[in-house]
């Protein structure tokens, strides 16, 4: 047991039917029925192999897209193929979640065999709107269709879906009310890495925060600055622009209008309070970049405002951030420094990521865009740890107990 949660080591799974909930939600090419990325699948393959090798009758549950992310709402047949290839084991796939076909397939499994059920979000109970509108308790979720139909067929429930641990949905927190439960190896590792950052980071500890989801950044900053976890917080992306506004710098109407259009104006006041209390530990951009006539233009913050939308931190800021990273012993990164998908506006992100590979620090990268940047620059082998979680990671680092963590801690013994 670790952190008050049972692990795979606490169970003899040989000959037992194990329900394994993973998060393998990836961008999908619907035209070719293939996955555009396999990062999350690679993360959970060790748990799948271990359970199968130990003789479990393994039933995998997962989601793909949702009512909120409908562009990636799809079946799990391409996932089964990728898992088979990466695990070196046959993975049976059934186009059913918990109906008679799925139930019969589960009952026919032999020790070591692997079965992937279809997208759990084909069930209304697993939809995001179902979660946010009804707010069912864990006990009520144990009585939903998917849990009540599958739990009688299983002996043990294992959750390896750390990336979805902030969700309160039946396949994530309902089975723990009925079955003896454990966390998988990926869940265990992510919990351990993030706990170490919060509780005992090697100093200096630097947080690099960027991207467009500045709500996430503020959730983390409130904790890591107040509690002294971060020695420095480097602010790139949209966060850096909001912080500049809070400092009284006119960044230009197009960029400011974008911030208000995204309903992010409230964070300007929050930034003012953070700057007042932690000015010596918050590092802001000293120059920014935009594009004009297919050229990259960089100006210092003293030269602002600009009539163009700011798309990246400037070269001097990128080098300043790189210096802070190279001098650190722990670095956590969440969010790119700008629009890294385009060549003209990737300099800031590329420079920061290169600094991560050059640093002696324990480097941790998390969040969807951060993982995408790591893959783009072919740096997955150079970063010490890549977290699969986005929302779960942010909420964990903000000090919130995740619903799945609570359910695992209180699972049926």
C-alpha positions in Angstrom: 0.0 0.0 0.0 1.2 3.5 -0.9 -0.3 6.8 0.1 -3.2 5.0 1.7 -4.0 3.2 -1.6 -3.5 -0.5 -2.4 -1.3 -1.4 -5.3 -1.1 -4.4 -7.6 1.3 -5.9 -5.1 -1.4 -6.3 -2.6 -3.4 -8.8 -4.7 -2.9 -12.2 -6.1 -4.5 -11.7 -9.6 -3.8 -15.2 -11.0 -7.1 -16.6 -12.3 -9.0 -13.5 -11.2 -11.1 -11.3 -13.4 -9.6 -7.8 -13.2 -11.4 -4.7 -14.4 -8.7 -2.2 -15.4 -9.7 1.4 -16.1 -7.2 3.3 -18.1 -7.1 6.7 -19.9 -6.0 6.1 -23.5 -8.0 9.1 -24.9 -6.0 10.3 -27.9 -6.6 12.4 -31.0 -8.2 10.2 -33.7 -8.0 10.2 -37.5 -11.5 9.1 -38.3 -10.9 8.7 -42.0 -8.2 6.0 -41.4 -9.5 4.8 -38.0 -6.0 5.4 -36.5 -4.6 7.3 -33.6 -2.6 10.4 -34.1 -0.7 9.9 -30.9 -0.1 6.9 -28.6 1.6 8.6 -25.6 -1.1 7.6 -23.1 -1.3 4.1 -24.3 2.5 3.6 -23.9 2.0 4.8 -20.3 -0.4 2.1 -19.3 1.1 -0.8 -21.2 3.4 -1.9 -18.3 0.3 -2.4 -16.1 -1.5 -4.3 -18.8 1.5 -6.6 -19.4 2.1 -7.2 -15.7 -1.5 -8.1 -14.9 -1.7 -10.4 -18.0 1.7 -12.0 -17.2 0.5 -12.7 -13.6 -2.5 -14.6 -15.0 -5.3 -12.1 -14.6 -8.4 -12.4 -16.9 -8.0 -8.8 -17.9 -10.9 -6.6 -18.9 -9.9 -3.0 -20.0 -12.3 -0.1 -19.7 -11.5 3.3 -21.3 -13.1 6.3 -22.9 -12.4 8.2 -26.1 -13.7 11.7 -26.6 -17.0 12.8 -25.2 -20.0 15.2 -25.6 -17.5 18.0 -24.9 -14.8 16.7 -27.1 -17.0 15.3 -29.9 -14.3 15.6 -32.6 -12.5 12.7 -30.9 -15.7 10.7 -29.9 -15.0 7.3 -31.4 -14.8 3.6 -30.9 -11.8 1.8 -29.4 -10.9 -0.5 -32.2 -7.7 1.4 -33.2 -6.7 1.4 -29.5 -6.9 -2.4 -29.3 -4.5 -2.7 -32.3 -2.0 -0.3 -30.7 -2.1 -2.0 -27.3 -1.6 -5.4 -29.0 1.5 -4.1 -30.8 3.0 -2.4 -27.8 2.3 -5.1 -25.3 3.2 -7.9 -27.6 0.0 -9.7 -26.7 -3.3 -10.2 -28.4 -6.0 -7.8 -27.3 -9.5 -8.9 -28.1 -11.9 -6.0 -28.8 -15.7 -6.1 -28.5 -17.9 -3.4 -29.8 -20.0 -3.4 -26.6 -19.5 -1.8 -23.2 -21.7 -3.8 -20.7 -24.4 -5.6 -22.7 -24.8 -9.4 -23.2 -22.1 -9.6 -25.8 -19.5 -8.0 -23.5 -20.6 -10.0 -20.5 -20.3 -13.3 -22.4 -16.9 -12.4 -23.6 -15.7 -11.6 -20.1 -17.0 -14.9 -18.8 -15.2 -16.8 -21.5 -11.7 -15.2 -20.7 -8.9 -17.5 -19.7 -6.0 -16.5 -17.4 -3.6 -14.1 -19.1 -6.1 -13.1 -21.9 -6.9 -9.4 -22.5 -10.2 -8.0 -23.6 -10.9 -4.3 -24.4 -14.5 -3.2 -24.1 -15.7 -0.3 -26.3 -15.8 3.4 -25.4 -17.4 3.7 -21.9 -18.7 7.1 -23.0 -21.1 5.4 -25.3 -23.0 5.0 -22.0 -24.9 8.2 -21.0 -23.8 7.8 -17.4 -20.2 8.4 -18.5 -20.8 11.6 -20.3 -19.4 14.8 -19.0 -22.8 16.5 -18.9 -24.1 13.6 -16.9 -21.3 14.2 -14.4 -21.6 17.9 -14.1 -25.4 18.2 -14.0 -26.4 15.3 -11.8 -23.5 15.2 -9.3 -24.1 11.6 -8.2 -22.4 10.3 -5.1 -20.0 7.4 -5.3 -22.7 5.2 -3.8 -25.1 6.2 -6.5 -22.6 5.6 -9.2 -22.2 2.0 -7.9 -25.8 1.5 -9.0 -25.4 2.8 -12.5 -25.8 0.4 -15.4 -22.2 0.0 -16.4 -21.0 -0.7 -12.8 -23.9 -2.9 -11.7 -23.6 -5.1 -14.9 -19.8 -5.5 -14.9 -18.9 -5.7 -11.2 -20.6 -9.1 -10.6 -18.3 -10.5 -13.2 -15.1 -9.2 -11.6 -12.9 -9.9 -8.6 -10.7 -6.8 -8.5 -10.8 -3.3 -9.8 -7.6 -1.5 -10.8 -7.5 2.1 -11.8 -4.5 3.3 -13.9 -6.3 6.4 -15.3 -4.5 9.1 -13.4 -5.1 11.5 -16.3 -8.9 11.2 -15.5 -8.5 11.1 -11.7 -10.2 14.5 -11.4 -13.4 13.1 -13.0 -16.3 11.8 -10.9 -17.7 9.2 -13.3 -19.1 5.6 -12.7 -16.2 3.7 -14.2 -13.7 5.8 -12.2 -15.3 5.9 -8.7 -18.2 3.5 -8.8 -16.4 0.1 -8.8 -14.4 1.0 -5.7 -17.7 0.9 -3.7 -18.2 -2.8 -4.6 -14.8 -4.4 -5.4 -11.4 -4.6 -3.7 -9.4 -1.9 -5.6 -5.9 -0.8 -6.4 -4.0 1.7 -8.4 -2.0 0.6 -11.5 1.7 1.2 -12.0 1.2 4.4 -14.1 -1.2 5.9 -11.5 1.3 4.9 -8.8 4.2 6.6 -10.6 2.4 9.8 -11.4 1.1 10.1 -7.8 4.7 9.6 -6.6 6.3 12.1 -8.9 3.8 14.8 -8.2 3.9 14.2 -4.4 7.7 14.5 -4.5 7.4 17.9 -6.2 4.9 19.1 -3.6 6.6 17.7 -0.6 10.3 17.6 -1.1 11.5 19.2 -4.4 15.3 19.5 -4.8 16.2 23.2 -4.7 16.0 25.5 -6.6 12.6 24.4 -7.8 11.3 26.2 -10.9 7.8 26.1 -12.3 7.4 27.1 -16.0 3.8 27.9 -16.7 2.3 28.9 -20.1 -0.3 27.9 -22.6 -3.8 29.3 -23.0 -5.5 27.6 -20.0 -4.4 30.2 -17.5 -7.1 29.0 -15.0 -4.8 26.0 -14.5 -1.8 28.1 -13.9 -3.5 30.2 -11.2 -4.7 27.0 -9.4 -1.1 25.9 -9.1 0.4 29.3 -8.4 -1.8 29.9 -5.4 -0.3 26.8 -3.7 3.3 26.7 -4.9 4.0 30.3 -4.2 2.1 30.6 -0.9 3.6 27.4 0.5 7.1 28.0 -0.8 7.2 25.0 -3.1 8.4 27.0 -6.1 11.5 29.2 -5.8 10.7 30.8 -9.1 7.6 30.8 -11.4 8.4 31.6 -15.1 5.3 33.0 -16.9 5.0 32.5 -20.6 2.1 32.1 -23.0 -1.2 33.9 -22.2 -0.3 33.8 -18.5 2.7 36.1 -19.2 0.5 38.6 -21.1 -2.1 38.7 -18.3 0.7 39.3 -15.8 2.1 42.1 -17.9 -1.3 43.7 -17.9 -1.5 43.4 -14.1 1.9 45.1 -13.9 0.4 48.1 -15.8 1.9 47.4 -19.2 -0.3 48.1 -22.2 0.3 45.0 -24.4 -2.0 46.3 -27.2 -5.7 46.2 -28.0 -5.7 42.9 -30.1 -4.0 40.9 -27.4 -6.0 42.5 -24.6 -9.3 42.0 -26.5 -8.5 38.3 -26.9 -8.0 38.0 -23.1 -11.3 39.6 -22.4 -13.0 37.6 -25.2 -11.9 34.4 -23.4 -13.4 35.7 -20.1 -10.0 35.9 -18.5 -10.2 39.5 -17.3 -10.7 38.3 -13.7 -7.2 37.0 -13.6 -5.7 40.4 -14.0 -6.7 41.3 -10.5 -5.5 38.0 -9.2 -2.2 38.6 -10.9 -1.9 42.0 -9.2 -2.2 40.3 -5.8 0.4 37.6 -6.7 2.8 40.2 -8.0 2.3 42.3 -4.8 3.1 39.3 -2.6 5.7 37.4 -4.7 7.2 39.8 -7.1 10.7 38.6 -6.4 9.8 35.0 -7.3 7.7 35.6 -10.4 9.6 36.1 -13.7 7.8 37.9 -16.5 8.6 38.3 -20.2 11.0 41.2 -21.0 10.2 41.0 -24.7 7.4 39.4 -26.9 7.0 38.4 -30.5 4.3 38.5 -33.1 4.2 38.0 -36.9 3.8 40.6 -39.6 4.0 40.0 -43.3 5.2 36.4 -42.7 8.1 37.6 -40.5 8.8 37.2 -36.8 9.0 40.6 -35.0 10.2 41.0 -31.5 9.9 44.0 -29.3 10.8 44.7 -25.7 8.0 45.2 -23.2 9.1 48.8 -22.9 8.2 49.1 -26.6 4.7 47.9 -26.2 1.8 48.3 -27.1 1.6 46.6 -30.5 -1.3 46.4 -32.9 -0.5 42.8 -33.6 -1.5 39.7 -31.5 1.3 38.6 -29.3 2.1 34.9 -30.2 5.3 34.1 -28.3 7.8 35.3 -25.8 10.8 37.1 -27.2 14.3 35.8 -27.7 15.7 37.6 -24.6 12.9 36.2 -22.4 13.5 32.7 -23.8 17.2 32.9 -22.9 16.3 34.3 -19.5 14.0 31.4 -18.8 16.6 28.9 -20.1 19.1 30.3 -17.6 16.7 29.8 -14.7 16.0 26.2 -15.9 19.7 25.4 -16.2 20.3 26.6 -12.7 17.5 24.6 -11.1 17.4 21.1 -9.6 13.7 20.6 -10.1 11.7 21.9 -13.0 8.0 21.5 -13.7 6.6 22.6 -17.0 2.9 23.0 -17.8 2.1 24.8 -21.1 4.0 26.1 -24.1 5.5 29.6 -24.3 3.5 30.5 -27.4 2.0 29.2 -30.6 4.6 26.4 -31.0 2.7 24.7 -33.8 3.9 27.4 -36.2 7.6 27.8 -37.2 7.6 31.6 -36.8 6.2 31.5 -33.2 7.9 28.4 -31.8 11.2 29.9 -30.7 10.2 30.5 -27.0 8.9 27.0 -26.5 11.7 25.3 -28.5 14.3 27.2 -26.4 12.7 26.3 -23.1 12.4 22.7 -24.1 16.0 22.6 -25.2 17.0 24.0 -21.8 15.1 21.1 -20.2 17.2 18.6 -22.0 20.4 20.5 -21.2 19.5 20.9 -17.5 20.9 18.7 -14.7 17.5 19.1 -13.0 14.8 16.5 -12.4 12.5 17.7 -15.2 8.8 17.0 -15.3 6.4 18.0 -18.1 2.7 17.7 -18.0 -0.5 18.7 -19.9 -1.6 17.9 -23.4 0.1 20.8 -25.2 3.3 20.2 -23.2 3.4 16.6 -24.2 2.7 17.6 -27.9 5.6 20.0 -27.8 7.9 17.3 -26.3 6.9 14.9 -29.0 7.3 17.5 -31.7 10.9 18.2 -30.6 11.6 14.5 -30.2 12.6 15.0 -26.5 10.6 12.2 -24.8 13.8 10.4 -23.9 15.4 13.5 -22.5 12.7 14.6 -20.1 12.9 12.8 -16.8 9.2 12.3 -16.4 6.2 13.1 -18.7 2.8 13.1 -16.9 -0.2 11.9 -18.9 -2.5 14.1 -16.8 -3.7 17.5 -17.7 -6.6 18.6 -15.5 -5.8 15.9 -12.9 -2.2 17.0 -12.7 -3.2 20.7 -12.2 -5.7 19.9 -9.5 -3.3 17.6 -7.7 -0.6 20.3 -7.7 -3.2 22.8 -6.4 -3.6 20.6 -3.3 -7.1 19.2 -4.2 -7.8 15.6 -3.4 -8.9 14.0 -6.7 -12.2 12.1 -6.7 -10.5 8.9 -7.9 -7.9 9.1 -5.2 -10.6 9.5 -2.5 -12.5 6.5 -4.0 -9.4 4.3 -4.0 -8.5 5.2 -0.4 -12.0 4.3 0.7 -12.5 1.3 -1.5 -14.2 -1.9 -0.4 -11.6 -4.0 1.5 
